[in-house]
Amino acid sequence: MAIGSASLSTIFTNGLATSLLWTSSCRTLFTPVTLVRTLAPSHALLHRHRNISRCNLNPQFTSSNRAFKCESSASSDVVSSATTSSSTGYPEYGRLLPCPSENGPPRVEHLVVSKGGPVLDYISKALDLPPMFVADLIHFGAVYYALVCPDPPPSATPEQIRVYKEVTAPSVLKSRPSIKGKTVREAQKTFRITQPDEVVEVGTYLRVHVHPKRFHRCYEIDWKSRIIAVAESYVVLDKPAGGTTDNIEESCATFATRALGLTTALKTTHQIDNCTEGCVVLARTKEYCSVFHRKIREKKVKKIYLALAAAPVSCGVITHYMRPINVAPRLVSEDFVKGWHLCQLEVLECKKVPWPNAAVEEKQSVEDCGWPSKVFAYECKINLLTGRTHQIRAQLAACGAPVVGDSMYMPAAITEISCPGHDPFGKYKRQYSSENEKALAVEEWIACHGKEPSFAIGLQACQISWDDGEHFYEARSP
């Protein structure tokens, strides 16, 4: 099937949703490679590599079909073995499956197709990757496409913005039949590539997770014991903490399907953060996937969470407004901001409990985030009224009560406690003399946040119900 005629849906992930970063360090996977691009896995890492080397979009789309060009070379990244195979000319490497003992650092490549044809061939030539490795990435769900390049972020250089405008000019888009009837925003939505022989047309955007994040723990979990219910149209799973949206092979849906011995793969209907455990509903058919999506839109699905907060939280409804940018950390404001998304949760109860002891923290891989007092924690039962990415984590942190183990939001909460007013959207926010001054304050505030937790935090989707409680399910004790 030729890509360019399919409908699209957004896949900028954390469950996670990730940002499109056009300015980062540049590395080579194999030598020589002139078209590679490494995305920093966090804001902090991006700053750390700022002075290494930089990749820019190549406006000329050279004859080598490469959409990005390195200004300078850097140290090579090796997937497994760097030995060159004499028969293919490509280096040998360790297969993605079974799960390798070692992983390369996260690396994402962004390409714009300059010559149409099979996607596997294009990526192999553009990135100097072995065809079998690219086929494995596609099978893994690590390759995405959009008809049109997504909007560049604020970190994009003037040259990159110029080239983006060039390839998305109305006159250029009008010449592409696949864009007909779609807005630019619709055409920028992203889908996974599912077959290596799918054909991509000139102008198609490709995102290749050359080093996809892995879910090592999935091979150790007793998945059958985590099945809460099996119905004719759906399965309810008590999702373990951990996981990734970078690949579909090492996913909860895949392993739940295998645990139940089903011949048709289960389908994800909604997501919770990788570092969060608890109830998720997996559809057995495409039809029920659509049905459940509609129930969510119509607010017929109720989700109750247990959050282990580092400080007490008052019972009642908590309201914030979330910045509408699909990049972590999610920023929230206590005051209304035009264009920001409403976030509401209801704290049903909050009780004082002992802080997890060292043995529990080690067993659950809970990270020590430097919270000053680790004697007591506070177990909060929360009714999620709106479903925004990282909502509970961001809102509780904004209240000075971050989730235990949340290495992304807790450092910023500690900063605000020690230096009130550092949060430009918090209770003690300062007055800024100009928009530039405020923009700088926002960047400084983002830098106060840490990295996304690698494993578990004190957050569980403990209950899920829909149709006024007709369907009601609970996770086991966290």
N, C-alpha and C positions, 0 to 999 in steps of 0.2 A: 504494500500500500504506500503510495507516495505521500510523504508528509507535506502538508500544505492544503490538504482538503479536509483534515480532521478537525473536530471541535476541540477546544482546549480548556484546561482548568489549571489554576495556579498551584504550583508545587514549590514555593519558597519555604524550605523546611527549617524547624525546631520542634516540628510538632507541633521544630522547631522551625521555624522559619529562619532563613539565613539571608544576609544582604548580598547584593551584587557589588563586589569591591573591585574596582578597575585599577587601583593603584596599590601595589604591594611588592613584595620581593619577588625576584625571578630566579628560578632554579632550573636545572636540567635533569631530566630523568635518565636519558641516555645521551651519550656524546657522539657526534655533535647534535644539539637540538637548538634551533634558533627561535622556535615558536613555543614557548612554554610560559606558564603563568601560575604562580602559587598564591593562593588566597590565605591570608593570615586567619587562623582559627579564632582569634579574638581581637578586640580593639587594641588591647595592650600589645599583642604580638605585632600588629600592624605598625604601631609606633616604634617597636623595638627594631624592626627591619627597615625603617624608613630610609636609612642611609646606605642600604646595600645596593641593589640595582632595581631598575624600574622597567615595567613592560608597558608598551603603548600600542594602541590599536593601529594597525597599518592601513592607511587610507587607500593605498594603491592595490591591495589584494594581489600580492606578487604571484608569479607563475607557479610557485611552490604551494599555492593554495593555503597559505598561512594567514590567519586573521590577526594574529598578534605578533609583535616583534620585540625581542629583548634588546635593550640598549647595551647591555654588557652581560657577560656570562658569569655564572656563579657555580658553587660546588654542586656536584651531581647528586641526584636522588636515585637510590637503587632500590627496586622492588624486592629483588632477591639476589640473583647472580648477574653480574655485569658482563659475563662472557658472551661474545658474539657467536651466533650460530652461522656456520659457513653456508648452510643451505638456504637460509632466508635472509641473512644480512641483519637480522634483528637480534638483540641480546636475549639470552634465555632468562626465564623468570619462574618464580614459584606460582602455581595456580592459586586463584582466589579461594577455591574450595579443595580440600577442607580448610577450616580456619587456620591461617598460618600462625606460627609461634611469634613472628615479629611483623609489625606493620610499618609502612613508611609514614612520614608526617603527612597530615591532611594536605591535599593538593587538589585544586579545582581549576580547570581550564575553560576559558570562554572563547568561542569561535564564531565567526560569521562565514557561512558557506559562500565560497567564490566560484565553485564549479559543481554543478548538480551531479548526483549519482548516488550509489549505495552509501549509507551512512558509515558502515564499517570501513570501507575503502577510504572515505574522506578523512575520518579521524585518524586512521593508521598513518596516512601520508602527512597530514597536517601536524601531528604530534610525534612522528617517528616512533610509533608504538607497534608492537607485534600484533597482527590481525587477531590471533587467538586471544591475546590479552584484552583487546577491545571487545571481542565477542563475549568474553567473560564479564566485562564491565556492563555490557548491555543486558546480559542475562541476570546480572546482579541488581539491575535497576539503578545504575549509577550514571546513566546518560539521559539528558533531557533536551527538549527542543522547544522553541517558540518561533512563530512565523516572523516575528519582528524583534529586534534587540530590546530588552527591558530598559527602562529609563536609567541612565547612569546616576550614581549617588553623588552627594556633595563632594566626595573625595576625588572625583574624576578630574583630570587635567583639562585645560582649555582645548588642547588638541583632540582629546578623546571625545569631548562634547561636540566639537566640530564634525568629527567623523560620524558620530552617532546621528547628528542632524542630516548629514549627507546620505546615510543609508536608510534613513526613515523619512526622507523628503516626500511630500505628497506625490510628486511626479514619478518618483521611483516606485512607491507603493501602488500607484494606479496601474502600473505596467505588470503587476503580479496578480494573475487570476485568483490565486488562493486567498488574497486579501479582500476580494470583492464581498461587500455586504458586512464587513467587520470594521469596527472602530480600531484605532491603533492600540488602545488599551486592551481590547479583546484579543488582538493578534499577538500581544506581548505575553499573554498567559502561557504557562509552561506545562508540558506533558512529558511523561517518560517515553523514551524510545523502547520499544518492546522486541523488535526483530532486527537482526544485523543487516538484513537485505532491504530494509525500508529505504526509500529513495528520498533524499533531501534536495530541495531546490535552491537555486542561488538566492542569497539573502536570508536564509534560515539561520536562526541563532541556535547554537549548541552549547550546552553546559556539561562538561565531562568531569566527573569526580574520579580522577586518576587514582587517588588513594582514598577510596570510600571508607568512611568510619565503619568500624566493625562492632559486633555485639558478641564478644567472646563467651559471655556467660550463658548465652542461649543453648549451648551444647551441654550445660551442666544442670539445667532446670528440669524438674519433673513437671512437664507441661500438662499432663493429664490430671494431676492433682490440683491444678489451678483453673480447671474448667468449673464454672459455677453452675451453668445451665446449658442444656442443648434443646432447642426448640425446632420446629419444622422450618422456620425461616431465618433463625439467628442462633448465635452462640454467645453466651456471656462469659468473658474471661477475666480472671483476677490477674491483671497484667503485672509482671514483676518490674521493679525499678531497673533502669538501664535500657539499652537498646539504641537504635539510630534510625533516622529516616533516610539515611544515605543509601541504604540498600534494602531490597525487598526479599532477598533470600534469607537473611538472618533477622526475620521480623516475627512479631508475635502472631500475626495472622498465618504465616507459613508454618510455624512450629505447632500452633494449635490445630491447624488442618491435619498435619501429620499425626499428632497425638490422638486425634479422633478417627484416623483412618479414612478421611473423606476423600472422595475422588475429585470433587470440585473445590477449588481454593476458596477459603473464607475471604471476605472483603471488609476492609476497614470502613466503618460508618462515621467515626469521630475519633479524636485523638486526645491523649493527655501527655504531658511532658515526659520525656524519656526518663528523667530522674524521679518521676512520680509513679507510684504503684496504684492498683485498684481496678475498679470495674470498667470494662470497655465492651461494647456490643459489636460483634462481627456478623455481618450478613452472610447468609448461605446462597443468596441469589442477588443478581443485579437489581431486580425489582424491589426487594426488601431494602436494599441499600438506598434506593430513591425514596422509599416509604419512610425510612428512619430519618433521612435528611430533611424531609418535609416536616416530620414531627419536631425536629430541633428548631427549624425555622418558625414553626407555629408555637414554640415555647411549650410543647407538651411533654418535654423530657426534663425531669428534675434530677439534679446531681447534688449529693451531699458529700462534703469532704471533711476529713480530719486533718488538721494542721497542727504541728508541734511548733509553737511560736517561742521565740527567745524572750518575750516580754508579754505582760498581760494585755488583752484587747477588750474593749468594752463591747457588751452585747448590743445588737441592733444592726441597722443597715449602714454600711460604709460606702460612700460614693466618691469616686475619682473620675478623672477624664484621662484617657490614654492617647499618647501621641500616635498618629496613624502612619507609622513607619515600620515596615516589616523587618526589623533588625533588633536583636537583643543587645543590651537590656531594654526592656520596655519602660518608657518614662511616663509617669502619671502626675497629674496636677490635682490639688484639692479644689482649685477654682475652675470654673468653666472656661474652656478655651475653644474658640470657634474651629470646627473641623475635627476636633478630637473626639474619640469614641467614649461613650458613657460606660463606666465600669461600676457595677454594684454587686455587693455580696452581703449576706446577712449572717452575723455571728449569732448562732443559736445558744451557745453556752461556751464558757471558758473556765477551765479548772486547772489549778496548780498541781503539777506533777514533778517528780524528780527529773533532773537533767539526765539524759542517757549516760550510763557509766562507760568507762573506757572499753570494757569488753563488748558492749553493744555497739559502740562507735566503730570498733575494729571489725566486728562481724558484718555489720551493714555498710562498711566503707563510708561512714559519715565523716565529712571533712571538718577539720578544726579551722574555723574561719576567724578566730581571734575575738570572739564575743567576750566581753570583760567579766561577766558573771555566769558561771556554769554550775550553779547549785540547783536552781529550779527552772523548769520550762512550763509552758502553758498549752494544754491541749484544747484546741478550739474546734467546735463543730460548726461547719459553715455551709449555708445554703447558697449555692452559686446562682445569682440572679441573671447575670450576663456572662457569656462565655468568650472571654478574650484570652489570647495567648499570654501565658505567664501572669494572668490577672491576680490570682490569690497571692502569689509570691511578690509581685510588685506592690500591691495594695498593702499587704501586711508590713513590708519593708518601709513603705512611706509612712506607716503609723508608728514606726520605731520598734516593730515587733517582727523582725524577719523570721522566715522558716529556718529551723535548726538544720544546719548542714548546707544551706543555700549559698554556695561560694560565689554566686553572681551578685546577689542583692544584699547579702549581709555586710560586706565591706563598705558599701555606700551608706547603709544605715548607721554603721559605727562612725563613719566620717561625719554624718549629720548630727549625731549625738554629741560628738566631741567638738564640732564646729558648727553650731546652729546657723542656718542661713546659707550653707554651702549648696543645698538643694535649691535650684532656681524656681522650683514649683512647689516647695514645701510650705509649712506653716510659718517659718521665719524667713521667707524669701526676701531678698534685697530689692531695692529699686535700681534699675539700670539706666544709665544716661543715653544709651543708644542700642539699636538692634545688634550691632556688631559686638558690643560688650556682653549682651545677653547670650548671643550665639557662642561666644568664647566660654561663658559660664556653663552653658549646656555641655560643651565639649569636655570641660574640666569635670563636670558631674558624671558624665558617661565614663570617663577614665577612672573614677573612683570605684566603679563596679569591677567585680572579678570575673573569672571564667565560668562557663557553664559547668555545673556539677558533673563529675565523671560517673557517678553512680547514684546512690540514694540520698534523698532529703526527707525531712519529716512531713511528708504530704501524701495523703492517700484518698483516692476517690472511693469512699467506703460504701456508698449506696447509689444506685441508679434506678429510676422508675419512670414509667410513661403511661399515658392514657389514664390519668387520675389514679395512679397506683395499681391499675389492673395488672401491670407487669412490674414487679418489684424484686430487686436483687441486692444482696449485700456481699461485700468482700470479707475474707477472713480477717482475723485480728492482724494489724500491721506489725 
